Amino acid sequence: MRGLARGAGLLTPHIFADGRHLSHAETFLVLRAAGLSPLGPVALNVMAPDEGNMYLLGKVATEGQKRRFLRPLIDDRRAPPSS
């Protein structure tokens, strides 16, 4: 499912490549739509706890932390790269 979402450009749709987020209202619409299916949040990579972690990292992380921790979450790679 995630491969299909990635191919359609829908993986992690609420976060931009640079770590910025949609507004709260826009994110609500994405999360609500994903939640219409039990597998929607997993397929789109918007499930807890990763969504909250991505939001926090996007807001307060340094550029190095974003590269190391946020980018893998956005791209759906579970383990951060070693430094």
Backbone as a chain_set.jsonl record, in Angstrom:
{"seq": "MRGLARGAGLLTPHIFADGRHLSHAETFLVLRAAGLSPLGPVALNVMAPDEGNMYLLGKVATEGQKRRFLRPLIDDRRAPPSS", "coords": {"N": [[0.812, -1.193, 0.0], [1.913, 1.242, 0.783], [3.822, 1.589, -1.173], [2.206, 2.026, -3.406], [0.97, 4.406, -2.586], [3.233, 6.049, -2.434], [4.025, 6.024, -5.125], [1.877, 7.402, -6.211], [2.308, 9.874, -5.241], [1.329, 10.426, -2.718], [2.333, 9.714, -0.262], [2.935, 10.541, 3.041], [1.46, 13.087, 2.959], [1.039, 15.482, 4.298], [3.302, 16.815, 4.972], [5.909, 18.782, 3.764], [8.784, 18.477, 1.569], [10.899, 19.861, 2.781], [10.346, 19.698, 5.45], [8.43, 21.397, 6.459], [5.054, 21.787, 7.575], [1.61, 21.267, 6.575], [-1.035, 23.607, 7.358], [-2.762, 23.55, 10.568], [-5.527, 23.208, 10.132], [-5.538, 22.25, 7.495], [-4.019, 19.918, 7.818], [-5.712, 18.523, 9.508], [-7.791, 17.9, 7.693], [-6.477, 16.117, 5.979], [-5.746, 14.044, 7.78], [-8.26, 13.272, 8.714], [-9.478, 12.336, 6.342], [-7.747, 10.211, 5.757], [-8.335, 8.582, 7.907], [-10.763, 7.445, 7.303], [-10.552, 4.928, 6.397], [-9.534, 1.89, 7.928], [-6.916, 1.205, 7.32], [-5.897, 3.432, 6.146], [-4.323, 5.545, 7.513], [-1.9, 4.151, 7.916], [-1.199, 3.414, 5.31], [-0.773, 5.917, 4.131], [1.211, 6.965, 5.671], [0.671, 8.566, 7.943], [0.231, 7.968, 10.552], [-0.013, 7.669, 14.146], [2.733, 6.962, 16.33], [4.321, 8.429, 14.69], [3.439, 10.66, 13.161], [3.11, 12.799, 14.978], [5.743, 12.984, 15.895], [7.033, 13.703, 13.523], [5.897, 16.208, 13.118], [6.829, 17.674, 15.361], [9.645, 17.504, 14.963], [9.802, 18.874, 12.529], [9.187, 21.424, 13.361], [11.068, 22.198, 15.412], [13.596, 21.045, 15.107], [17.116, 21.046, 14.272], [18.794, 21.668, 11.128], [20.519, 19.526, 10.62], [19.445, 17.555, 12.34], [16.96, 17.282, 11.163], [17.7, 16.145, 8.688], [18.789, 13.744, 9.599], [16.804, 12.509, 11.26], [14.11, 13.349, 10.628], [13.816, 13.228, 7.795], [14.045, 10.389, 7.175], [11.64, 9.493, 8.404], [9.668, 10.849, 6.95], [10.134, 9.768, 4.444], [9.494, 7.182, 4.965], [11.393, 5.391, 5.967], [12.511, 3.441, 8.428], [14.782, 3.282, 10.272], [17.129, 5.705, 11.351], [19.789, 7.122, 9.35], [23.219, 6.188, 9.903], [25.646, 8.312, 11.467]], "CA": [[0.0, 0.0, 0.0], [2.766, 2.442, 0.827], [4.43, 1.732, -2.496], [1.198, 2.661, -4.254], [0.829, 5.794, -2.132], [4.455, 6.75, -2.846], [3.947, 6.186, -6.577], [0.854, 8.39, -6.523], [2.679, 11.138, -4.624], [0.472, 10.628, -1.554], [2.968, 9.289, 0.978], [3.183, 11.651, 3.959], [1.003, 14.255, 2.205], [0.881, 16.671, 5.136], [4.62, 17.396, 5.247], [6.668, 19.096, 2.561], [10.13, 17.89, 1.541], [11.806, 20.57, 3.679], [9.923, 19.497, 6.826], [7.298, 22.251, 6.822], [3.758, 21.102, 7.635], [0.391, 21.988, 6.236], [-1.617, 24.25, 8.533], [-3.531, 22.624, 11.4], [-6.801, 22.917, 9.457], [-5.252, 21.402, 6.332], [-3.593, 18.61, 8.331], [-6.938, 17.874, 9.971], [-8.5, 17.333, 6.547], [-5.709, 14.951, 5.514], [-5.856, 12.962, 8.759], [-9.646, 12.811, 8.726], [-9.694, 11.535, 5.13], [-6.995, 8.958, 5.916], [-8.992, 7.787, 8.933], [-11.991, 6.82, 6.808], [-10.219, 3.518, 6.227], [-8.65, 1.442, 9.015], [-5.533, 1.123, 6.848], [-5.517, 4.7, 5.532], [-3.177, 6.209, 8.14], [-0.68, 3.371, 7.682], [-0.877, 3.49, 3.884], [-0.313, 7.263, 3.787], [2.28, 7.337, 6.597], [0.211, 9.667, 8.797], [-0.232, 7.35, 11.795], [0.691, 7.933, 15.397], [3.246, 8.217, 16.87], [5.22, 9.084, 13.741], [2.935, 11.955, 12.714], [3.474, 13.784, 15.998], [7.201, 13.141, 15.888], [7.388, 14.465, 12.32], [5.477, 17.588, 13.351], [7.766, 18.282, 16.306], [10.943, 17.66, 14.305], [9.667, 19.926, 11.525], [9.102, 22.727, 14.028], [12.153, 22.607, 16.307], [14.883, 20.373, 14.854], [18.129, 21.71, 13.454], [18.849, 21.086, 9.78], [21.161, 18.216, 10.745], [18.472, 16.638, 12.934], [15.947, 17.008, 10.135], [18.278, 15.183, 7.734], [19.022, 12.441, 10.24], [15.626, 11.892, 11.873], [12.845, 13.662, 9.971], [13.782, 12.735, 6.412], [13.669, 8.967, 7.122], [10.225, 9.324, 8.745], [8.878, 11.315, 5.811], [10.337, 8.81, 3.351], [9.091, 5.871, 5.463], [12.524, 4.532, 6.282], [12.382, 3.382, 9.885], [16.004, 3.53, 11.047], [17.887, 6.852, 10.846], [21.116, 6.755, 8.845], [24.291, 6.407, 10.875], [26.389, 9.537, 11.163]], "C": [[0.861, 1.265, 0.0], [3.467, 2.669, -0.498], [3.468, 2.402, -3.471], [1.017, 4.13, -3.882], [2.038, 6.616, -2.563], [4.407, 7.035, -4.341], [2.936, 7.236, -7.005], [1.169, 9.759, -5.926], [1.867, 11.457, -3.382], [1.098, 10.185, -0.242], [3.342, 10.52, 1.795], [2.743, 12.983, 3.319], [0.926, 15.548, 2.995], [2.194, 17.366, 5.467], [5.342, 17.603, 3.923], [8.078, 18.537, 2.681], [11.092, 18.569, 2.513], [11.397, 20.466, 5.147], [8.797, 20.409, 7.279], [6.014, 21.43, 6.743], [2.675, 21.94, 6.973], [-0.096, 22.7, 7.492], [-2.38, 23.204, 9.344], [-4.837, 22.23, 10.712], [-6.587, 22.003, 8.256], [-4.83, 20.0, 6.764], [-4.798, 17.834, 8.846], [-7.67, 17.206, 8.814], [-7.802, 16.084, 6.022], [-5.899, 13.781, 6.476], [-7.275, 12.41, 8.832], [-9.926, 11.928, 7.514], [-8.97, 10.196, 5.241], [-7.695, 8.023, 6.889], [-10.297, 7.156, 8.497], [-11.794, 5.335, 6.553], [-9.329, 3.091, 7.387], [-7.178, 1.389, 8.605], [-5.033, 2.431, 6.245], [-4.325, 5.375, 6.18], [-1.855, 5.469, 7.916], [-0.247, 3.511, 6.224], [-0.287, 4.843, 3.503], [0.82, 7.763, 4.676], [1.903, 8.567, 7.425], [-0.233, 9.154, 10.162], [0.594, 7.819, 12.994], [1.634, 6.767, 15.671], [4.088, 8.995, 15.87], [4.741, 10.471, 13.321], [3.311, 13.051, 13.708], [4.968, 14.037, 16.054], [7.653, 13.957, 14.68], [7.039, 15.941, 12.503], [6.485, 18.306, 14.252], [9.136, 18.508, 15.663], [10.901, 18.777, 13.263], [9.676, 21.313, 12.135], [10.38, 23.134, 14.742], [13.52, 21.999, 15.999], [15.831, 21.263, 14.055], [18.119, 21.062, 12.072], [19.487, 19.694, 9.806], [20.219, 17.172, 11.33], [17.368, 16.299, 11.948], [16.47, 15.995, 9.125], [18.358, 13.796, 8.346], [17.733, 11.751, 10.693], [14.322, 12.138, 11.118], [12.757, 13.065, 8.576], [13.434, 11.244, 6.348], [12.201, 8.718, 7.478], [9.333, 9.74, 7.584], [8.953, 10.301, 4.674], [9.937, 7.393, 3.719], [10.257, 4.889, 5.543], [12.648, 4.554, 7.792], [13.645, 3.75, 10.647], [16.716, 4.762, 10.487], [19.251, 6.405, 10.348], [22.166, 6.995, 9.914], [25.116, 7.598, 10.458], [27.851, 9.275, 10.994]], "O": [[0.563, 2.231, -0.701], [3.683, 3.812, -0.904], [3.873, 3.248, -4.268], [0.923, 4.993, -4.755], [1.888, 7.754, -3.007], [4.708, 8.146, -4.778], [3.107, 7.886, -8.036], [0.39, 10.699, -6.083], [1.724, 12.624, -3.021], [0.45, 10.273, 0.802], [3.993, 11.433, 1.288], [3.554, 13.895, 3.158], [0.762, 16.616, 2.405], [2.205, 18.384, 6.159], [5.38, 16.713, 3.074], [8.515, 18.168, 3.771], [12.008, 17.922, 3.02], [12.032, 21.079, 6.006], [8.257, 20.223, 8.369], [5.905, 20.499, 5.945], [2.805, 23.156, 6.83], [0.393, 22.416, 8.586], [-2.617, 22.096, 8.862], [-5.21, 21.057, 10.707], [-7.372, 21.082, 8.028], [-5.232, 19.01, 6.153], [-4.894, 16.624, 8.642], [-8.122, 16.068, 8.941], [-8.458, 15.107, 5.661], [-6.179, 12.661, 6.05], [-7.464, 11.205, 8.996], [-10.551, 10.876, 7.65], [-9.518, 9.161, 4.861], [-7.654, 6.805, 6.718], [-10.888, 6.394, 9.262], [-12.76, 4.574, 6.499], [-8.451, 3.852, 7.795], [-6.293, 1.516, 9.452], [-3.865, 2.53, 5.87], [-3.387, 5.751, 5.476], [-0.811, 6.099, 7.746], [0.935, 3.705, 5.939], [0.598, 4.916, 2.651], [1.335, 8.861, 4.465], [2.703, 9.488, 7.589], [-0.993, 9.828, 10.857], [1.723, 8.29, 12.863], [1.328, 5.649, 15.255], [4.526, 10.107, 16.167], [5.56, 11.372, 13.143], [3.78, 14.116, 13.309], [5.407, 15.172, 16.24], [8.543, 14.799, 14.792], [7.797, 16.819, 12.091], [6.935, 19.408, 13.94], [9.719, 19.583, 15.805], [11.858, 19.54, 13.131], [10.12, 22.271, 11.504], [10.755, 24.305, 14.692], [14.514, 22.415, 16.593], [15.405, 22.113, 13.273], [17.498, 20.017, 11.879], [19.044, 18.791, 9.096], [20.195, 16.03, 10.871], [16.895, 15.163, 11.9], [15.745, 15.075, 8.747], [18.036, 12.798, 7.7], [17.589, 10.54, 10.528], [13.51, 11.223, 10.983], [11.743, 12.468, 8.214], [12.594, 10.861, 5.533], [11.579, 7.82, 6.91], [8.356, 9.06, 7.271], [7.949, 10.013, 4.022], [10.025, 6.49, 2.886], [10.115, 3.708, 5.226], [12.872, 5.617, 8.37], [13.553, 4.498, 11.621], [16.893, 4.864, 9.273], [19.814, 5.432, 10.851], [22.025, 7.899, 10.738], [25.278, 7.877, 9.27], [28.618, 10.202, 10.734]]}, "num_chains": 1, "name": "protein.A"}
